[in-house]
Protein backbone atom coordinates (compact mmCIF):
# COMPACT_ATOMS: atom_id res chain seq x y z
CA UNK A 1 0.00 0.00 0.00
CA UNK A 2 2.73 2.43 0.99
CA UNK A 3 4.63 1.65 -2.21
CA UNK A 4 1.53 2.46 -4.30
CA UNK A 5 1.17 5.80 -2.54
CA UNK A 6 4.81 6.67 -3.20
CA UNK A 7 4.50 5.71 -6.87
CA UNK A 8 1.29 7.75 -7.17
CA UNK A 9 2.93 10.75 -5.50
CA UNK A 10 5.94 10.56 -7.82
CA UNK A 11 3.67 10.28 -10.85
CA UNK A 12 1.60 13.29 -9.78
CA UNK A 13 4.73 15.29 -8.96
CA UNK A 14 6.19 14.45 -12.38
CA UNK A 15 3.03 15.56 -14.18
CA UNK A 16 2.92 18.78 -12.15
CA UNK A 17 6.58 19.44 -12.94
CA UNK A 18 5.93 19.04 -16.67
CA UNK A 19 2.92 21.35 -16.48
CA UNK A 20 4.89 23.91 -14.46
CA UNK A 21 7.72 23.85 -17.01
CA UNK A 22 5.24 24.32 -19.87
CA UNK A 23 3.53 27.22 -18.09
CA UNK A 24 6.88 28.76 -17.18
CA UNK A 25 7.90 28.53 -20.82
CA UNK A 26 4.65 30.21 -21.86
CA UNK A 27 5.27 33.03 -19.40
CA UNK A 28 8.81 33.49 -20.69
CA UNK A 29 7.62 33.53 -24.30
CA UNK A 30 4.97 36.13 -23.45
CA UNK A 31 7.42 38.29 -21.51
CA UNK A 32 10.18 38.18 -24.14
CA UNK A 33 7.86 37.95 -27.17
CA UNK A 34 9.72 34.96 -28.53
CA UNK A 35 8.46 33.22 -31.69
CA UNK A 36 8.61 29.78 -30.02
CA UNK A 37 5.87 27.82 -28.25
CA UNK A 38 6.35 28.06 -24.50
CA UNK A 39 6.02 24.31 -24.06
CA UNK A 40 9.13 23.88 -26.22
CA UNK A 41 11.13 26.06 -23.84
CA UNK A 42 9.82 23.99 -20.95
CA UNK A 43 10.91 20.80 -22.71
CA UNK A 44 14.38 22.26 -23.30
CA UNK A 45 14.68 23.06 -19.61
CA UNK A 46 13.47 19.56 -18.71
CA UNK A 47 15.97 17.98 -21.14
CA UNK A 48 18.78 20.04 -19.65
CA UNK A 49 17.74 19.04 -16.14
CA UNK A 50 17.61 15.37 -17.12
CA UNK A 51 20.99 15.66 -18.81
CA UNK A 52 22.57 17.08 -15.66
CA UNK A 53 20.89 14.24 -13.78
CA UNK A 54 20.56 15.95 -10.44
CA UNK A 55 17.57 14.78 -8.45
CA UNK A 56 14.96 14.67 -11.19
CA UNK A 57 14.60 10.92 -11.68
CA UNK A 58 11.37 11.00 -9.66
CA UNK A 59 9.66 12.92 -12.49
CA UNK A 60 10.06 10.17 -15.09
CA UNK A 61 6.82 8.37 -14.10
CA UNK A 62 4.78 11.53 -14.64
CA UNK A 63 6.49 12.32 -17.95
CA UNK A 64 5.92 8.72 -19.10
CA UNK A 65 2.24 9.03 -18.22
CA UNK A 66 1.93 12.20 -20.30
CA UNK A 67 3.73 10.58 -23.23
CA UNK A 68 1.47 7.53 -22.99
CA UNK A 69 -1.62 9.74 -23.30
CA UNK A 70 -0.25 12.30 -25.78
CA UNK A 71 -2.56 11.04 -28.53
CA UNK A 72 -5.60 11.83 -26.42
CA UNK A 73 -4.22 15.31 -25.76
CA UNK A 74 -3.52 16.04 -29.42
CA UNK A 75 -6.82 14.84 -30.89
CA UNK A 76 -8.92 17.81 -29.64
CA UNK A 77 -6.46 20.25 -31.23
CA UNK A 78 -6.56 18.36 -34.52
CA UNK A 79 -10.34 18.26 -34.48
CA UNK A 80 -10.34 22.01 -33.84
CA UNK A 81 -8.29 22.50 -37.03
CA UNK A 82 -11.33 21.42 -39.03
CA UNK A 83 -12.80 24.84 -38.38
CA UNK A 84 -9.90 26.29 -40.40
CA UNK A 85 -9.93 23.71 -43.20
CA UNK A 86 -10.74 26.36 -45.81
CA UNK A 87 -7.80 28.52 -44.76
CA UNK A 88 -5.44 25.57 -44.61
CA UNK A 89 -6.44 24.18 -48.03
CA UNK A 90 -4.49 26.93 -49.82
CA UNK A 91 -1.36 25.94 -47.94
CA UNK A 92 -1.74 22.18 -48.29
CA UNK A 93 1.49 21.58 -50.23
CA UNK A 94 3.76 23.66 -47.95
CA UNK A 95 2.12 22.09 -44.87
CA UNK A 96 2.62 18.57 -46.23
CA UNK A 97 6.25 19.34 -47.03
CA UNK A 98 6.73 20.80 -43.56
CA UNK A 99 5.24 17.69 -41.95
CA UNK A 100 7.46 15.35 -43.95
CA UNK A 101 10.66 17.34 -43.32
CA UNK A 102 10.05 17.80 -39.59
CA UNK A 103 9.12 14.12 -39.19
CA UNK A 104 12.37 13.08 -40.87
CA UNK A 105 14.38 15.54 -38.77
CA UNK A 106 12.73 14.25 -35.60
CA UNK A 107 13.49 10.65 -36.55
CA UNK A 108 17.11 11.55 -37.31
CA UNK A 109 17.52 13.47 -34.04
CA UNK A 110 15.98 10.58 -32.11
CA UNK A 111 18.32 8.07 -33.74
CA UNK A 112 21.36 10.26 -33.03
CA UNK A 113 20.36 10.76 -29.39
CA UNK A 114 19.74 7.03 -29.00
CA UNK A 115 23.17 6.27 -30.43
CA UNK A 116 24.79 8.97 -28.26
CA UNK A 117 23.17 7.39 -25.19
CA UNK A 118 24.84 4.12 -26.07
CA UNK A 119 21.68 2.42 -27.25
CA UNK A 120 20.09 2.49 -23.80
CA UNK A 121 16.45 3.25 -23.56
Backbone as a chain_set.jsonl record, in Angstrom:
{"seq": "XXXXXXXXXXXXXXXXXXXXXXXXXXXXXXXXXXXXXXXXXXXXXXXXXXXXXXXXXXXXXXXXXXXXXXXXXXXXXXXXXXXXXXXXXXXXXXXXXXXXXXXXXXXXXXXXXXXXXXXXX", "coords": {"N": [[0.833, -1.208, 0.0], [1.861, 1.266, 0.888], [3.915, 1.552, -0.947], [2.473, 1.899, -3.324], [1.324, 4.37, -2.845], [3.567, 6.014, -2.768], [4.509, 5.689, -5.405], [2.301, 6.769, -6.782], [2.423, 9.403, -5.813], [4.892, 10.235, -6.84], [4.327, 10.062, -9.56], [2.262, 11.981, -9.849], [3.687, 14.248, -9.013], [5.605, 14.361, -11.045], [3.995, 14.873, -13.315], [2.948, 17.364, -12.565], [5.333, 18.823, -12.493], [6.035, 18.809, -15.23], [3.865, 20.244, -16.283], [4.243, 22.675, -14.935], [6.714, 23.465, -16.019], [5.957, 23.818, -18.694], [4.083, 25.902, -18.432], [5.734, 27.848, -17.32], [7.473, 28.21, -19.458], [5.647, 29.286, -21.291], [5.069, 31.715, -20.014], [7.571, 32.934, -20.144], [7.906, 33.154, -22.918], [5.806, 34.923, -23.481], [6.638, 37.163, -22.03], [9.101, 37.833, -23.209], [8.442, 37.94, -25.822], [8.956, 35.89, -27.712], [9.298, 33.917, -30.7], [8.486, 31.213, -30.315], [6.872, 28.246, -29.239], [5.828, 28.119, -25.859], [5.812, 25.7, -24.464], [7.822, 24.292, -25.7], [10.132, 25.58, -24.799], [9.927, 24.855, -22.121], [10.281, 22.074, -22.383], [12.925, 22.041, -23.262], [14.241, 23.009, -21.011], [13.595, 20.917, -19.245], [14.886, 18.762, -20.543], [17.54, 19.627, -20.31], [17.782, 19.542, -17.523], [17.378, 16.813, -17.044], [19.622, 15.87, -18.385], [21.725, 16.852, -16.841], [21.167, 15.418, -14.597], [20.561, 15.645, -11.866], [18.802, 14.843, -9.222], [16.216, 14.527, -10.446], [15.052, 12.243, -11.285], [12.729, 11.209, -10.152], [10.658, 12.353, -11.567], [10.188, 10.998, -13.884], [8.146, 9.037, -14.064], [5.771, 10.555, -14.176], [6.226, 12.034, -16.54], [6.323, 9.921, -18.349], [3.7, 9.024, -18.168], [2.331, 11.203, -19.312], [3.382, 11.086, -21.898], [2.396, 8.625, -22.695], [-0.304, 9.194, -22.961], [-0.403, 11.118, -24.918], [-1.572, 11.113, -27.449], [-4.318, 11.311, -26.916], [-4.35, 13.861, -25.954], [-3.676, 15.39, -28.126], [-5.602, 14.994, -30.073], [-8.037, 16.63, -29.642], [-7.049, 19.168, -30.429], [-6.416, 18.72, -33.109], [-8.929, 18.109, -34.136], [-10.103, 20.57, -33.766], [-8.817, 21.998, -35.753], [-10.309, 21.545, -38.0], [-12.141, 23.548, -38.241], [-10.746, 25.474, -39.53], [-10.263, 24.515, -42.036], [-10.753, 25.498, -44.627], [-9.028, 27.73, -44.782], [-6.59, 26.454, -44.492], [-6.448, 24.842, -46.72], [-5.391, 26.187, -48.933], [-2.742, 26.197, -48.333], [-1.854, 23.621, -48.474], [0.186, 22.074, -49.79], [2.707, 23.292, -48.913], [2.353, 22.782, -46.145], [2.218, 19.974, -46.057], [4.785, 19.345, -46.983], [6.27, 20.514, -44.918], [5.458, 18.89, -42.754], [6.511, 16.387, -43.554], [9.296, 16.922, -43.705], [9.891, 17.809, -41.046], [9.166, 15.506, -39.639], [11.058, 13.663, -40.591], [13.41, 14.94, -39.695], [12.98, 14.806, -36.934], [12.996, 12.032, -36.538], [15.65, 11.492, -37.293], [17.064, 13.003, -35.355], [16.222, 11.673, -33.055], [17.316, 9.113, -33.497], [20.053, 9.763, -33.487], [20.368, 10.74, -30.856], [19.72, 8.423, -29.457], [21.79, 6.746, -30.235], [23.93, 8.254, -29.21], [23.432, 7.952, -26.522], [24.301, 5.465, -26.111], [22.697, 3.409, -26.948], [20.92, 2.794, -24.981], [17.708, 2.558, -23.457]], "CA": [[0.0, 0.0, 0.0], [2.734, 2.435, 0.99], [4.632, 1.653, -2.212], [1.53, 2.456, -4.299], [1.172, 5.797, -2.538], [4.807, 6.667, -3.196], [4.498, 5.706, -6.865], [1.295, 7.754, -7.175], [2.93, 10.745, -5.498], [5.94, 10.563, -7.818], [3.672, 10.276, -10.848], [1.604, 13.288, -9.783], [4.73, 15.286, -8.965], [6.191, 14.452, -12.382], [3.026, 15.559, -14.181], [2.92, 18.776, -12.151], [6.585, 19.443, -12.941], [5.926, 19.036, -16.673], [2.916, 21.348, -16.479], [4.889, 23.907, -14.459], [7.72, 23.854, -17.011], [5.242, 24.323, -19.87], [3.527, 27.222, -18.09], [6.878, 28.76, -17.181], [7.905, 28.531, -20.818], [4.645, 30.205, -21.861], [5.268, 33.028, -19.396], [8.809, 33.49, -20.692], [7.623, 33.529, -24.304], [4.971, 36.127, -23.454], [7.419, 38.29, -21.515], [10.179, 38.184, -24.135], [7.864, 37.955, -27.172], [9.725, 34.959, -28.529], [8.46, 33.22, -31.687], [8.607, 29.779, -30.023], [5.868, 27.819, -28.255], [6.353, 28.057, -24.504], [6.023, 24.31, -24.056], [9.129, 23.882, -26.22], [11.13, 26.065, -23.837], [9.816, 23.992, -20.951], [10.908, 20.799, -22.715], [14.376, 22.257, -23.304], [14.68, 23.057, -19.605], [13.474, 19.556, -18.71], [15.965, 17.982, -21.141], [18.784, 20.041, -19.645], [17.742, 19.042, -16.144], [17.606, 15.369, -17.12], [20.995, 15.662, -18.814], [22.568, 17.08, -15.661], [20.891, 14.238, -13.781], [20.558, 15.951, -10.437], [17.572, 14.776, -8.446], [14.961, 14.669, -11.186], [14.597, 10.918, -11.681], [11.367, 10.996, -9.657], [9.665, 12.918, -12.485], [10.064, 10.168, -15.088], [6.822, 8.372, -14.104], [4.78, 11.53, -14.639], [6.489, 12.317, -17.946], [5.924, 8.725, -19.096], [2.237, 9.028, -18.217], [1.929, 12.2, -20.302], [3.729, 10.575, -23.228], [1.47, 7.528, -22.99], [-1.617, 9.744, -23.302], [-0.254, 12.295, -25.781], [-2.555, 11.043, -28.535], [-5.595, 11.829, -26.419], [-4.225, 15.31, -25.756], [-3.516, 16.041, -29.425], [-6.817, 14.836, -30.886], [-8.916, 17.81, -29.637], [-6.461, 20.251, -31.226], [-6.559, 18.365, -34.518], [-10.34, 18.256, -34.477], [-10.337, 22.012, -33.845], [-8.293, 22.501, -37.029], [-11.328, 21.417, -39.032], [-12.804, 24.844, -38.379], [-9.905, 26.29, -40.402], [-9.928, 23.706, -43.204], [-10.735, 26.363, -45.81], [-7.803, 28.525, -44.761], [-5.438, 25.567, -44.611], [-6.436, 24.182, -48.031], [-4.49, 26.928, -49.822], [-1.358, 25.944, -47.939], [-1.74, 22.175, -48.289], [1.491, 21.575, -50.225], [3.757, 23.66, -47.951], [2.123, 22.089, -44.872], [2.615, 18.572, -46.234], [6.25, 19.345, -47.029], [6.726, 20.803, -43.562], [5.235, 17.687, -41.948], [7.463, 15.348, -43.953], [10.659, 17.335, -43.319], [10.047, 17.796, -39.593], [9.124, 14.117, -39.188], [12.367, 13.078, -40.875], [14.381, 15.54, -38.772], [12.725, 14.25, -35.601], [13.487, 10.649, -36.546], [17.113, 11.555, -37.309], [17.517, 13.467, -34.038], [15.976, 10.584, -32.105], [18.321, 8.071, -33.738], [21.359, 10.263, -33.028], [20.357, 10.765, -29.392], [19.738, 7.029, -29.004], [23.167, 6.271, -30.431], [24.792, 8.971, -28.261], [23.174, 7.394, -25.194], [24.843, 4.12, -26.072], [21.675, 2.418, -27.253], [20.092, 2.491, -23.801], [16.448, 3.247, -23.555]], "C": [[0.867, 1.257, 0.0], [3.485, 2.657, -0.317], [3.743, 2.263, -3.296], [1.348, 3.956, -4.091], [2.395, 6.565, -3.001], [4.86, 6.773, -4.713], [3.494, 6.738, -7.378], [1.758, 9.178, -6.93], [4.007, 11.162, -6.492], [5.342, 10.829, -9.192], [3.014, 11.652, -10.887], [2.625, 14.417, -9.779], [5.381, 15.464, -10.329], [5.283, 15.169, -13.364], [2.994, 17.051, -13.843], [4.191, 19.507, -12.568], [6.521, 19.751, -14.43], [4.974, 20.193, -16.982], [3.539, 22.675, -16.058], [5.95, 24.382, -15.457], [7.064, 24.41, -18.269], [4.678, 25.714, -19.601], [4.628, 28.257, -17.909], [7.419, 29.165, -18.538], [6.949, 29.494, -21.493], [4.816, 31.615, -21.306], [6.513, 33.707, -19.957], [8.618, 33.945, -22.131], [6.804, 34.815, -24.349], [5.78, 37.341, -23.021], [8.464, 38.764, -22.522], [9.721, 38.252, -25.591], [8.676, 37.098, -28.14], [8.8, 34.23, -29.498], [8.532, 31.696, -31.545], [7.485, 29.409, -29.06], [6.511, 27.668, -26.867], [6.634, 26.645, -24.031], [7.377, 23.796, -24.552], [10.237, 24.361, -25.29], [11.113, 25.22, -22.568], [10.47, 22.645, -21.186], [12.428, 20.918, -22.765], [14.942, 22.319, -21.891], [14.654, 21.658, -18.994], [14.593, 18.662, -19.242], [17.301, 18.332, -20.492], [18.886, 19.498, -18.239], [17.988, 17.532, -16.105], [19.056, 15.054, -17.493], [21.964, 15.842, -17.653], [22.392, 15.927, -14.685], [20.878, 14.475, -12.287], [19.15, 15.934, -9.862], [16.275, 14.922, -9.19], [14.396, 13.319, -11.636], [13.168, 10.621, -11.252], [10.309, 11.469, -10.645], [9.402, 12.038, -13.693], [8.704, 9.479, -15.184], [5.747, 9.328, -14.626], [4.959, 11.864, -16.106], [6.064, 11.141, -18.817], [4.403, 8.649, -19.226], [1.741, 10.021, -19.269], [2.226, 11.719, -21.72], [2.761, 9.476, -23.647], [0.126, 8.061, -23.484], [-1.543, 10.92, -24.267], [-1.245, 12.288, -26.947], [-3.895, 11.609, -28.129], [-5.54, 13.336, -26.211], [-4.142, 16.062, -27.079], [-4.807, 16.014, -30.239], [-7.732, 16.065, -30.814], [-8.357, 18.973, -30.452], [-6.613, 19.962, -32.72], [-7.999, 18.481, -34.986], [-10.682, 19.742, -34.619], [-9.824, 22.621, -35.145], [-9.32, 22.408, -38.145], [-12.069, 22.732, -39.259], [-12.039, 25.749, -39.344], [-9.517, 25.558, -41.682], [-9.858, 24.553, -44.473], [-9.465, 27.188, -45.89], [-6.565, 27.658, -45.009], [-5.329, 24.925, -45.984], [-5.473, 24.875, -48.988], [-3.026, 26.671, -49.516], [-1.086, 24.453, -47.771], [-0.352, 21.652, -48.663], [2.612, 22.004, -49.273], [3.594, 22.966, -46.6], [2.536, 20.628, -44.95], [4.133, 18.448, -46.269], [6.841, 19.585, -45.646], [6.576, 19.582, -42.661], [6.246, 16.59, -42.273], [8.871, 15.696, -43.472], [10.837, 17.282, -41.803], [9.973, 16.386, -39.021], [10.468, 13.439, -39.425], [13.444, 13.64, -39.945], [14.222, 15.0, -37.354], [13.244, 12.818, -35.504], [15.01, 10.62, -36.523], [17.663, 11.979, -35.951], [17.327, 12.383, -32.985], [17.015, 9.486, -32.259], [19.691, 8.511, -33.239], [21.439, 10.312, -31.504], [20.407, 9.351, -28.821], [21.154, 6.467, -29.131], [24.113, 6.944, -29.44], [24.62, 8.435, -26.838], [23.67, 5.968, -25.074], [23.81, 3.037, -26.317], [20.82, 2.03, -26.065], [18.746, 3.17, -23.986], [15.292, 2.497, -23.126]], "O": [[0.643, 2.185, -0.777], [3.674, 3.794, -0.75], [4.217, 3.063, -4.103], [1.234, 4.715, -5.053], [2.271, 7.652, -3.566], [5.213, 7.822, -5.252], [3.797, 7.495, -8.3], [1.514, 10.062, -7.751], [4.034, 12.309, -6.937], [5.797, 11.721, -9.907], [3.19, 12.401, -11.848], [2.447, 15.425, -10.464], [5.678, 16.588, -10.732], [5.749, 15.984, -14.161], [3.011, 17.895, -14.738], [4.139, 20.675, -12.953], [6.911, 20.84, -14.851], [5.257, 21.021, -17.847], [3.381, 23.684, -16.747], [6.065, 25.581, -15.71], [7.563, 25.373, -18.85], [4.782, 26.603, -20.446], [4.469, 29.413, -18.301], [7.781, 30.323, -18.75], [7.378, 30.414, -22.19], [4.717, 32.595, -22.045], [6.509, 34.911, -20.214], [9.113, 35.003, -22.52], [7.076, 35.697, -25.162], [5.625, 38.426, -23.583], [8.684, 39.967, -22.669], [10.504, 38.578, -26.482], [9.031, 37.531, -29.236], [7.648, 33.953, -29.165], [8.627, 30.98, -32.541], [7.176, 30.182, -28.153], [7.618, 27.143, -26.744], [7.584, 26.413, -23.284], [8.004, 22.962, -23.898], [11.182, 23.62, -25.023], [12.164, 24.908, -22.009], [11.142, 22.118, -20.299], [13.138, 19.999, -22.356], [15.997, 21.75, -21.611], [15.593, 21.264, -18.302], [15.184, 17.891, -18.485], [18.094, 17.449, -20.165], [19.948, 19.045, -17.812], [18.712, 17.035, -15.243], [19.644, 14.098, -16.987], [22.912, 15.071, -17.504], [23.344, 15.508, -14.027], [21.167, 13.557, -11.52], [18.399, 16.9, -10.002], [15.3, 15.404, -8.615], [13.362, 13.275, -12.301], [12.468, 9.859, -11.918], [9.164, 11.024, -10.568], [8.475, 12.309, -14.457], [8.161, 9.35, -16.281], [4.907, 8.933, -15.435], [3.981, 11.969, -16.846], [5.509, 11.335, -19.898], [3.883, 8.256, -20.27], [0.829, 9.708, -20.034], [1.423, 11.918, -22.631], [2.354, 9.402, -24.806], [-0.511, 7.44, -24.335], [-2.523, 11.649, -24.422], [-1.704, 13.346, -27.379], [-4.54, 12.309, -28.909], [-6.566, 14.013, -26.281], [-4.498, 17.239, -27.149], [-5.065, 16.934, -31.016], [-8.178, 16.52, -31.868], [-9.119, 19.691, -31.099], [-6.906, 20.866, -33.503], [-8.256, 18.907, -36.112], [-11.462, 20.122, -35.492], [-10.338, 23.646, -35.594], [-9.212, 23.124, -39.14], [-12.567, 22.987, -40.356], [-12.61, 26.68, -39.911], [-8.55, 25.936, -42.343], [-8.981, 24.336, -45.309], [-8.887, 27.329, -46.968], [-5.615, 28.09, -45.661], [-4.243, 24.505, -46.383], [-4.805, 24.207, -49.777], [-2.163, 26.908, -50.362], [-0.195, 24.062, -47.017], [0.225, 20.861, -47.917], [3.403, 21.157, -48.858], [4.588, 22.599, -45.973], [3.137, 20.1, -44.014], [4.7, 17.546, -45.652], [7.806, 18.927, -45.255], [7.481, 19.275, -41.884], [6.775, 15.941, -41.371], [9.557, 14.852, -42.897], [11.842, 16.757, -41.324], [10.638, 16.087, -38.029], [10.963, 12.72, -38.556], [14.295, 12.894, -39.461], [15.209, 14.765, -36.657], [13.859, 12.44, -34.506], [15.602, 9.81, -35.809], [18.619, 11.385, -35.453], [18.182, 12.2, -32.118], [17.539, 8.982, -31.266], [20.413, 7.72, -32.633], [22.468, 9.963, -30.927], [21.068, 9.113, -27.81], [21.645, 5.792, -28.226], [25.0, 6.292, -28.888], [25.559, 8.465, -26.043], [23.477, 5.329, -24.04], [24.012, 1.882, -25.942], [20.076, 1.051, -26.124], [18.657, 4.233, -24.6], [14.173, 3.007, -23.176]]}, "num_chains": 1, "name": "protein.A"}
